[in-house]
Amino acid sequence: MRREIHSWHSPALNKPMEIAVYGHYGFALLLLPTAAADYLEYERFHLIDAISRQINEGKVKVFSINSINSESWLNPHMHPRHKAIRHQQFNDYVFNEVVPFIRNMTSPETQLYTAGASFGALHSANLFFRRPGLISGVIAMSGDYDLSSYTKGYHDQDVYFNSPMQYLPNLSDGHILDKIRRSGHIHIVTGSGDWENPEASRRFSGVLHAKGIPHELDVWGPDIPHDWPTWRKMLPYYLDTRF
């Protein structure tokens, strides 16, 4: 498997940010880490190994970036407003730096999808719903799609506009809604086992249904926990059966 590590000083975040690239061809898949993890998390926990066949066959080219959750919502020493500002800077980093990098590493016509597990599921979904013209769809695994779940009671406009559960019900821009509805690849997947929260996925599916947004809600059984073995099953399954 071709593996490359790239890095640059991010203007949006004012720090060096690394990105791991796996593969040589195929549609682009941008992985968002869980919790406070880094760009090699999916490699360390063998999820890259789990999708190595799809990568080696040229079906998908994978891009894995750092999170900055430890500098925002998971940092207990920051003021909540500063956390929200840092989160917005992360969005700017993805939209204005990572996406152009991926385009340069593929082609302007290549479809780009986001994916992530746990906190990464929220980020991957939010990035797609915020910019459906830039990103083509999402595979969100074991997520909670309301950022308020992580903000310990703090709320402002940045929390609202990064919580798909909050802003999608009020989204009225027909142009944006049409882009979302045309995606064909909105996959909300969860287990029902230990530490999973399938009701969060069901609630989010209800929001999407109410807005007329075609999507797939897939609730796996009580033997499927919130853990890496689950995501090592889910992601290759979706790459094989839906793409």
C-alpha positions as MATLAB code, in Angstrom:
seq = 'MRREIHSWHSPALNKPMEIAVYGHYGFALLLLPTAAADYLEYERFHLIDAISRQINEGKVKVFSINSINSESWLNPHMHPRHKAIRHQQFNDYVFNEVVPFIRNMTSPETQLYTAGASFGALHSANLFFRRPGLISGVIAMSGDYDLSSYTKGYHDQDVYFNSPMQYLPNLSDGHILDKIRRSGHIHIVTGSGDWENPEASRRFSGVLHAKGIPHELDVWGPDIPHDWPTWRKMLPYYLDTRF';
ca = [
       0.000    0.000    0.000;
       1.282    3.427   -0.889;
       1.592    5.530    2.257;
       2.667    9.162    2.428;
       2.879   11.663    5.265;
       2.479   15.338    4.428;
       2.602   18.393    6.671;
       2.307   22.153    6.427;
       1.903   25.107    8.733;
      -1.821   25.771    8.777;
      -2.753   29.462    8.472;
      -6.179   28.748    9.955;
      -4.841   26.944   13.035;
      -1.406   28.616   13.231;
       0.373   25.319   13.828;
       1.849   22.447   11.830;
      -0.770   19.911   10.758;
       0.018   16.479    9.386;
      -2.019   14.346    7.012;
      -1.559   10.672    6.152;
      -2.414    9.540    2.620;
      -3.044    5.898    1.743;
      -3.418    4.560   -1.777;
      -2.956    5.715   -5.324;
      -6.384    5.993   -6.946;
     -10.137    5.926   -6.363;
     -12.620    8.283   -4.771;
     -11.290   10.332   -1.853;
     -12.211    9.467    1.719;
     -11.352   12.001    4.427;
     -11.151   10.417    7.899;
     -11.893   12.522   10.981;
     -10.341   11.152   14.215;
     -12.217   10.185   17.344;
     -12.001   12.296   20.508;
      -8.587   13.968   20.886;
      -6.692   11.652   18.562;
      -4.234   12.337   15.749;
      -3.837   11.658   12.043;
      -2.369    8.169   12.614;
      -5.155    6.946   14.908;
      -6.950    4.968   12.208;
      -3.661    3.328   11.290;
      -2.734    2.500   14.913;
      -6.085    0.869   15.555;
      -5.844   -1.147   12.304;
      -8.784    0.408   10.517;
      -6.481    1.198    7.588;
      -5.537   -2.492    7.541;
      -9.241   -3.354    7.519;
      -9.773   -1.366    4.302;
      -6.383   -2.191    2.737;
      -7.931   -4.329   -0.016;
     -10.178   -1.482   -1.168;
      -7.197    0.885   -1.045;
      -4.861   -1.467   -2.929;
      -7.498   -2.171   -5.559;
      -7.712    1.545   -6.322;
     -11.295    1.885   -5.162;
     -10.534    4.519   -2.544;
      -7.711    6.892   -1.655;
      -7.739    7.719    2.051;
      -6.715   10.960    3.756;
      -6.471   11.036    7.559;
      -6.023   14.316    9.449;
      -5.411   15.474   13.010;
      -8.192   16.531   15.312;
      -7.916   19.652   17.459;
     -10.557   18.534   19.963;
      -7.983   18.726   22.768;
      -7.636   22.422   21.890;
     -11.379   22.998   21.852;
     -14.298   21.045   23.303;
     -12.228   18.454   25.153;
      -9.934   20.991   26.823;
     -11.222   21.606   30.384;
      -9.012   24.678   30.847;
     -10.328   26.782   27.948;
     -13.170   29.267   28.100;
     -16.100   27.868   26.083;
     -16.123   30.848   23.715;
     -12.474   30.203   22.875;
     -13.318   26.552   22.274;
     -15.978   27.608   19.784;
     -13.544   29.917   17.991;
     -10.986   27.109   17.749;
     -13.622   24.779   16.329;
     -14.423   27.312   13.618;
     -10.733   27.565   12.808;
     -10.677   23.800   12.357;
     -13.550   24.028    9.878;
     -11.621   26.688    7.968;
      -8.571   24.424    7.943;
     -10.546   21.558    6.413;
     -12.469   23.601    3.858;
      -9.668   25.935    2.755;
      -6.558   23.779    3.181;
      -7.340   20.064    3.370;
      -9.905   19.944    0.570;
      -7.641   21.802   -1.912;
      -4.779   19.479   -0.906;
      -6.971   16.460   -1.652;
      -7.971   17.968   -4.989;
      -4.297   18.411   -5.866;
      -3.628   14.781   -4.892;
      -6.540   13.464   -6.973;
      -8.409   15.522   -9.545;
     -11.131   18.197   -9.489;
     -13.679   15.585  -10.637;
     -12.902   13.064   -7.888;
     -15.742   12.522   -5.438;
     -14.782   13.385   -1.853;
     -16.554   11.802    1.109;
     -16.010   12.226    4.841;
     -16.060    9.469    7.445;
     -15.439    9.141   11.144;
     -16.326    7.301   14.318;
     -17.587    8.668   17.640;
     -16.687   12.394   17.841;
     -15.302   11.991   14.327;
     -18.785   11.002   13.152;
     -20.153   14.366   14.282;
     -17.328   16.228   12.557;
     -17.619   14.217    9.350;
     -21.374   14.762    9.158;
     -21.133   18.444   10.034;
     -18.503   19.117    7.381;
     -20.686   17.519    4.720;
     -23.914   19.242    5.720;
     -22.143   22.590    5.979;
     -20.572   22.308    2.503;
     -22.461   19.753    0.387;
     -21.096   21.255   -2.816;
     -17.544   20.671   -1.644;
     -18.081   17.252   -0.042;
     -20.230   14.588   -1.687;
     -21.424   12.496    1.257;
     -20.610   10.910    4.600;
     -20.203    7.611    6.441;
     -20.843    8.481   10.088;
     -20.290    5.685   12.613;
     -21.477    5.652   16.223;
     -22.043    9.386   16.424;
     -24.008   11.966   18.372;
     -24.939   14.777   16.006;
     -25.579   17.516   18.545;
     -22.390   19.346   19.538;
     -24.127   20.397   22.761;
     -23.425   16.897   24.035;
     -19.787   17.982   24.326;
     -20.085   21.629   25.416;
     -21.107   21.156   29.087;
     -24.009   23.558   28.904;
     -22.369   26.302   26.852;
     -24.248   27.442   23.756;
     -23.707   30.125   21.140;
     -24.121   30.524   17.390;
     -20.986   28.501   16.674;
     -22.337   25.600   18.728;
     -25.640   25.887   16.881;
     -24.077   26.010   13.417;
     -21.844   23.020   14.148;
     -24.700   20.870   15.462;
     -26.533   19.241   12.534;
     -29.296   18.241   14.928;
     -29.905   21.932   15.583;
     -29.385   23.730   12.280;
     -30.761   21.181    9.803;
     -34.378   21.458   11.014;
     -34.227   25.197   10.245;
     -32.326   24.955    6.966;
     -34.473   26.582    4.283;
     -31.998   27.347    1.501;
     -33.369   25.272   -1.370;
     -30.071   25.292   -3.247;
     -28.180   23.781   -0.321;
     -30.967   21.316    0.439;
     -30.965   20.156   -3.176;
     -27.236   19.461   -2.999;
     -27.700   17.476    0.193;
     -30.635   15.524   -1.214;
     -28.692   14.611   -4.363;
     -25.797   13.106   -2.412;
     -26.872    9.468   -2.523;
     -24.319    8.706    0.178;
     -25.506    9.708    3.631;
     -24.908    6.676    5.839;
     -25.698    6.916    9.558;
     -24.459    3.716   11.192;
     -24.414    2.644   14.827;
     -24.277   -0.386   17.044;
     -26.619   -1.157   19.932;
     -24.068   -2.692   22.289;
     -21.987   -1.378   25.161;
     -21.295    2.374   25.147;
     -23.238    2.909   21.944;
     -26.052    5.455   21.678;
     -28.313    4.279   18.857;
     -31.026    6.729   19.893;
     -28.763    9.613   18.839;
     -28.603    8.152   15.330;
     -32.343    7.520   15.283;
     -33.048   11.112   16.324;
     -30.754   12.412   13.615;
     -32.382   10.155   11.054;
     -35.714   11.655   12.081;
     -34.397   15.150   11.345;
     -33.150   14.063    7.921;
     -36.443   12.350    7.141;
     -38.399   15.460    8.127;
     -36.324   17.535    5.677;
     -36.859   15.046    2.863;
     -33.172   14.100    2.789;
     -32.576   10.563    1.488;
     -30.217    8.684    3.775;
     -29.520    5.306    5.282;
     -29.934    4.603    8.984;
     -28.307    1.281    9.847;
     -28.582    0.137   13.465;
     -26.462   -2.933   14.167;
     -27.246   -5.332   17.003;
     -26.632   -5.463   20.761;
     -23.416   -7.399   20.182;
     -21.896   -4.337   18.475;
     -20.165   -2.032   21.020;
     -18.712    1.467   20.729;
     -15.197    0.279   19.988;
     -12.627   -0.275   17.275;
     -13.656   -3.818   16.291;
     -17.045   -2.345   15.357;
     -15.608    0.341   13.099;
     -13.185   -2.143   11.528;
     -16.295   -4.056   10.438;
     -18.479   -1.126    9.456;
     -16.206    0.871    7.187;
     -15.057   -1.960    4.873;
     -18.631   -3.213    4.692;
     -19.850    0.172    3.472;
     -16.999    0.623    1.025;
     -17.786   -2.784   -0.457;
     -21.566   -2.623   -0.558;
     -22.450    1.052   -1.069;
     -19.674    2.481   -3.255;
];
